[in-house]
């Protein structure tokens, strides 16, 4: 019975890892539909463009879903590793310490950015553009944290995504994000 409980918990983490890959893939797909940086005048000109605003809505939702899924998986993996996880701040501090996330502050910046959109029905197009440009800039940080987290789960727990269905797309997104990061540093 104990083995069944452990196997079920490991399977749950494997499912979360697959969900992380799927979230990265779909967030990137929505992100590619937008010409970046998003400018306020473009939003004003296209304020009735359903395709544009559906893509922006999808970015909001998928950014939040990725961060929520990654957070849930980090907490779950920590418990499977026998570490204490009384508060999510302790979870974040642990993953910052081992290099999975860049910093607790950056994680909280992502959380704040996505929460602002969830609770603010902004009609000021400059603010809307700024919000989405921020999500666009923060996306790769979540992509790379996802990659490091998946590597950590594989090396420390021997747990990989439940299926390899989204792995090629996940790896392609990471390659593209690295290329863009590298190009922007030049």
Residue pairs with C-beta under 8 A, 6 or more apart in sequence:
9 76
9 79
9 80
10 80
10 157
10 159
11 162
12 76
13 73
13 76
13 77
13 80
13 153
13 157
13 159
14 159
14 160
14 161
14 162
15 162
16 69
16 72
16 73
16 76
17 73
17 150
17 153
17 159
17 160
17 161
17 162
18 161
18 162
18 163
18 165
18 166
19 69
19 73
20 66
20 69
20 70
20 73
20 146
20 149
20 150
20 161
21 146
21 150
21 161
21 166
21 167
21 169
21 170
22 166
23 62
23 65
23 66
23 69
23 70
23 146
24 66
24 142
24 143
24 146
24 166
24 170
24 173
24 174
25 166
25 169
25 170
25 173
26 58
26 62
27 59
27 62
27 63
27 65
27 66
27 139
27 142
28 139
28 143
28 173
28 176
28 177
30 55
30 58
30 59
30 62
31 59
31 136
31 139
33 51
33 55
34 52
34 55
34 56
34 59
34 132
34 136
35 42
36 133
36 136
37 129
37 133
37 136
38 128
38 129
38 132
38 133
38 136
39 129
40 125
40 126
40 128
40 129
41 125
42 129
43 52
43 125
43 128
43 129
44 125
46 52
47 125
56 128
56 132
59 132
59 135
59 136
60 114
60 117
60 118
60 135
63 110
63 114
63 135
63 138
63 139
63 142
64 114
64 118
66 142
66 146
67 107
67 110
67 111
67 114
67 142
70 142
70 145
70 146
70 149
71 88
71 91
73 149
73 153
74 91
74 92
74 95
74 100
74 149
75 85
75 88
75 91
77 149
77 152
77 153
77 157
77 159
78 84
78 85
78 91
78 94
79 85
80 157
80 159
81 156
81 157
83 94
84 90
85 91
85 94
89 104
92 101
92 104
92 107
93 104
95 101
95 145
95 149
96 102
96 103
96 104
96 107
98 152
99 148
100 145
100 148
100 149
100 152
101 107
101 145
101 148
102 141
102 145
106 138
106 141
109 138
110 138
110 141
110 142
113 131
113 134
113 135
113 138
114 135
116 131
117 131
117 135
122 128
122 131
139 177
140 177
140 180
140 181
143 173
143 174
143 177
144 174
144 177
146 170
147 170
147 174
150 160
150 161
153 159
153 160
154 160
161 167
